Amino acid sequence: MNTDQAPLSLSICVVTYKPDWVELQRTLESLRTALNHCEQIRARVLIIDNSPADEISDWLKEVMPHFAVKVISGHGNIGFGRANNLALEDCSDYHLVLNPDVDMAQDALKSALDFMDRNPDCGLLSPAGYSADGSRQYLCKRYPSLFDLALRGFAPTSVKALFKGRLDAYEMRAELGSDVFWDPPIVSGCFMLFRGDIFRVLQGFDPGFMLYFEDFDISIRASKITRIAYVPDVRILHGGGNAAKKGYWHIQQFMRSAVYFYTRHGVVLF
């Protein structure tokens, strides 16, 4: 960061719902370590808890008593996007949307903030994602056709193998290498670093999405007012998982959000 300027501020928002405590602790510990590598940054961490009851406040006091976190709870399961929007009033110079299943590299935040500092035209940054086994996750996507979504979400492995080239193209595997890639159409909501003024102009996520596709929507809206960058020097481990393996309720939400998304942005069949 440019140390000649006054310290900038960073707000971090983590939305939870009946969290996996081990996973959440790993996320918060990696966040604390990453923040310790950032100079000239005033950070504020918010946890927006959609759980029926607030168990996080007492858990934080016991497990991470010296890590300052603001907890907002008691509103129930209002969805990922609406919960993130509760942080709008706390939005700082930079604003990080962070999933509770993300373990970031020690230098991830410093690399991300340095990149934003050097590239004032970048209003939204996406990292390089990896699974726990070290395999790549491709967090940037092309605009999804219905066929692509059906393949990725619901097709058996044997069918996916027949369309590997198509799925690789959808996941932008050729583009997401060791170099910065500008203006990917869609980036994942597991780690979105915004300039605060961009997040405020967008008014956060569209509250019409309960779960799924809210990151697709905000990526498209953000691309109309700023530039988006994939930055491979910013590295994270991401848990994740697809809707088809999570049960009927998640499939129902996935389908509902897909309809809402295509109603807003247009349907591509194939």
Secondary structure by P-SEA (a helix, b strand, c coil): ccccccbbbbbbbbbbcccaaaaaaaaaaaaaaaaaaccccbbbbbbbccccccaaaaaaacccccbbbbbbcccccccaaaaaaccccccccbbbbcccccccccaaaaaaaaaaaacccccbbbcbbbcccccccccccccccaaaaaaaccccaaaaaaaaaaaaaaaccccccccccccccccccccccccaaaaaaaccccccccccaaaaaaaaaaaacbbbbbcccbbbbbbccccccccaaaaaaaaaaaaaaaaacccccc
